[in-house]
Amino acid sequence: MAGKRAPAYALLGLNDIVRECLVFLRHESEDKNVVFKTRLEPNLPFIRGDQIQLQQIIVNLIVNSIQAMKAAPQTQHEIYLETSLDANDHVAFSIRDTGTGIPIEYMEQLFDGFFTTKDGGLGIGLAICQSIVKAHGGTIAAANHADGGALFHFSIPTESAATAANDSASSRYLASGITLDTTRQTSLSTSDEC
């Protein structure tokens, strides 16, 4: 595992991060006969985030999908990746594979630390992904897709939504007579490996 580092927040385009991850995983996908099918919504608003942490989430989800499809009977495996803007002004990322899906009895435990269904797995990847998404003000969820395979979805507030939420929180604190130090940045340090 790589060492821990403080997050470096910047304005980022989620589509750019997805494309970088696909380039990074190109050889693995070719070796495993996996085809990526993307639908990236153009002109998405920026999010404020740590590029390396967001890459960790996407790489982990893609690698999990590739590994999950090993047991699937078809010879060509497909992973569908999609970005969009949701109704809450959050930028969303979805990934769906054509594997066997998630057993219902595991659904509630997927994001628990040290829970794994993989031989030799550590069970920390999805827990780390969840903590990163939460640190970015977002949510992550998993389900089985109606057409088969697993579906993971996360969303993170856009820069404007995050600013509005922070302004609203500051206003509530000021109205209550509590002062809020907005110059201090709190960071969540996680492993650089998802």
PLY file of the C-alpha trace (Angstrom):
ply
format ascii 1.0
element vertex 194
property float x
property float y
property float z
element edge 193
property int vertex1
property int vertex2
end_header
0.00 0.00 0.00
1.11 3.51 -0.67
1.55 6.00 2.13
-1.16 8.30 3.40
-1.36 11.86 2.19
-3.55 14.84 2.82
-6.24 15.39 0.16
-5.54 18.10 -2.41
-8.89 19.62 -3.35
-9.30 21.34 -6.71
-12.00 21.97 -9.30
-12.26 18.82 -11.41
-14.21 17.42 -14.31
-15.56 13.95 -13.53
-15.52 12.92 -17.20
-11.77 13.63 -17.37
-11.19 11.44 -14.32
-13.23 8.60 -15.84
-11.25 8.80 -19.10
-7.93 8.72 -17.21
-9.04 5.62 -15.31
-10.04 3.86 -18.53
-6.61 4.56 -20.03
-4.98 3.26 -16.84
-7.02 0.01 -16.96
-6.89 -0.54 -20.73
-4.43 -3.45 -20.62
-6.27 -5.24 -17.82
-9.57 -4.93 -19.66
-8.03 -6.25 -22.88
-6.41 -9.18 -21.04
-9.78 -10.13 -19.52
-11.76 -9.57 -22.74
-13.75 -6.71 -21.20
-15.32 -4.00 -23.33
-16.03 -0.59 -21.82
-19.17 1.16 -23.04
-19.32 4.77 -21.95
-22.00 7.42 -21.92
-20.40 10.52 -20.45
-22.69 13.52 -20.29
-20.95 16.50 -21.92
-20.51 19.84 -20.17
-20.94 18.55 -16.63
-20.31 21.17 -13.96
-17.11 20.96 -11.96
-16.84 19.27 -8.61
-14.40 20.19 -5.87
-12.44 17.09 -5.01
-9.19 15.26 -4.68
-8.28 13.82 -8.07
-6.32 10.85 -6.74
-9.08 9.86 -4.32
-11.74 10.09 -7.02
-9.55 7.98 -9.31
-9.28 5.43 -6.48
-13.05 5.08 -6.35
-13.49 4.63 -10.09
-10.52 2.29 -10.52
-11.69 0.16 -7.59
-15.22 -0.11 -8.97
-13.95 -1.02 -12.45
-11.49 -3.62 -11.13
-14.22 -5.11 -8.93
-16.47 -5.37 -12.00
-13.74 -7.03 -14.06
-13.07 -9.53 -11.29
-16.77 -10.21 -10.70
-17.30 -11.17 -14.34
-14.73 -13.99 -14.26
-17.48 -16.40 -13.21
-19.99 -15.14 -15.79
-20.57 -17.58 -18.67
-20.31 -15.19 -21.62
-17.01 -14.86 -23.48
-17.17 -11.09 -23.90
-17.82 -9.08 -20.79
-19.14 -5.53 -20.84
-18.87 -2.69 -18.36
-21.18 0.28 -18.80
-19.95 3.58 -17.38
-22.13 6.66 -17.25
-21.91 10.19 -15.90
-24.80 12.58 -15.47
-26.12 15.52 -13.51
-28.89 14.54 -11.10
-31.84 16.54 -9.82
-29.94 17.54 -6.66
-27.18 19.32 -8.62
-24.79 16.44 -7.98
-22.53 14.94 -10.60
-23.24 11.21 -10.73
-21.21 8.20 -11.85
-22.70 4.76 -12.50
-21.01 1.50 -13.39
-22.77 -1.70 -14.40
-21.23 -5.00 -15.36
-22.61 -8.09 -17.09
-21.55 -10.46 -14.32
-23.74 -12.54 -12.05
-24.74 -9.66 -9.77
-24.54 -9.28 -6.01
-26.06 -12.02 -3.84
-28.95 -10.45 -1.91
-27.60 -11.71 1.42
-24.41 -9.63 0.90
-26.09 -6.38 -0.10
-26.24 -4.85 3.40
-22.57 -5.64 4.12
-20.92 -4.50 0.88
-19.50 -1.27 2.30
-18.52 -2.73 5.68
-14.82 -2.82 6.41
-13.21 -6.26 6.07
-16.24 -7.79 4.34
-15.22 -9.64 1.19
-16.51 -12.35 -1.10
-13.18 -12.70 -2.95
-10.62 -15.38 -2.20
-7.69 -13.50 -0.72
-9.62 -10.22 -0.64
-9.07 -7.78 2.20
-12.56 -6.31 2.21
-11.41 -2.70 2.43
-11.87 -1.40 -1.13
-15.57 -0.53 -0.99
-15.29 0.74 2.60
-12.53 3.12 1.52
-14.56 4.18 -1.52
-17.53 4.96 0.71
-15.39 7.04 3.09
-13.93 9.01 0.16
-17.37 9.68 -1.33
-18.69 10.81 2.06
-15.65 13.08 2.57
-16.60 14.71 -0.75
-20.17 15.30 0.49
-21.65 12.52 -1.63
-23.37 9.16 -1.44
-22.66 5.72 -2.88
-25.00 2.76 -3.34
-25.09 -0.69 -4.91
-27.87 -2.75 -6.48
-28.47 -5.49 -8.97
-29.43 -4.28 -12.43
-32.70 -5.50 -13.94
-30.81 -6.85 -16.97
-28.29 -8.68 -14.77
-24.98 -7.74 -13.23
-24.06 -5.38 -10.43
-24.73 -1.65 -10.48
-22.80 0.87 -8.39
-23.68 4.55 -8.30
-22.13 7.51 -6.53
-22.84 11.21 -6.66
-20.88 14.24 -5.46
-22.15 17.82 -5.18
-21.13 20.19 -7.94
-19.00 23.16 -6.96
-22.10 25.41 -6.87
-24.11 22.94 -4.75
-21.21 22.47 -2.32
-20.76 26.25 -2.00
-24.49 26.72 -1.38
-24.48 23.99 1.30
-21.46 25.56 3.02
-23.03 29.03 2.87
-26.26 27.65 4.33
-24.39 25.90 7.16
-22.42 29.07 7.91
-25.64 31.10 8.02
-27.24 28.66 10.47
-24.20 28.81 12.76
-24.04 32.61 12.61
-27.76 32.88 13.33
-27.28 30.70 16.41
-24.49 32.96 17.69
-21.76 30.37 17.08
-18.78 31.50 15.04
-17.48 29.22 12.35
-13.82 29.20 11.33
-14.03 28.84 7.55
-10.28 29.18 7.04
-9.49 25.81 8.55
-9.71 22.78 6.29
-10.44 19.41 7.81
-9.09 16.46 5.90
-9.80 12.78 5.96
-6.68 10.80 5.32
-7.14 7.45 3.63
-4.95 4.94 1.93
-3.95 5.74 -1.62
-5.09 2.28 -2.64
-8.77 1.42 -3.04
0 1
1 2
2 3
3 4
4 5
5 6
6 7
7 8
8 9
9 10
10 11
11 12
12 13
13 14
14 15
15 16
16 17
17 18
18 19
19 20
20 21
21 22
22 23
23 24
24 25
25 26
26 27
27 28
28 29
29 30
30 31
31 32
32 33
33 34
34 35
35 36
36 37
37 38
38 39
39 40
40 41
41 42
42 43
43 44
44 45
45 46
46 47
47 48
48 49
49 50
50 51
51 52
52 53
53 54
54 55
55 56
56 57
57 58
58 59
59 60
60 61
61 62
62 63
63 64
64 65
65 66
66 67
67 68
68 69
69 70
70 71
71 72
72 73
73 74
74 75
75 76
76 77
77 78
78 79
79 80
80 81
81 82
82 83
83 84
84 85
85 86
86 87
87 88
88 89
89 90
90 91
91 92
92 93
93 94
94 95
95 96
96 97
97 98
98 99
99 100
100 101
101 102
102 103
103 104
104 105
105 106
106 107
107 108
108 109
109 110
110 111
111 112
112 113
113 114
114 115
115 116
116 117
117 118
118 119
119 120
120 121
121 122
122 123
123 124
124 125
125 126
126 127
127 128
128 129
129 130
130 131
131 132
132 133
133 134
134 135
135 136
136 137
137 138
138 139
139 140
140 141
141 142
142 143
143 144
144 145
145 146
146 147
147 148
148 149
149 150
150 151
151 152
152 153
153 154
154 155
155 156
156 157
157 158
158 159
159 160
160 161
161 162
162 163
163 164
164 165
165 166
166 167
167 168
168 169
169 170
170 171
171 172
172 173
173 174
174 175
175 176
176 177
177 178
178 179
179 180
180 181
181 182
182 183
183 184
184 185
185 186
186 187
187 188
188 189
189 190
190 191
191 192
192 193
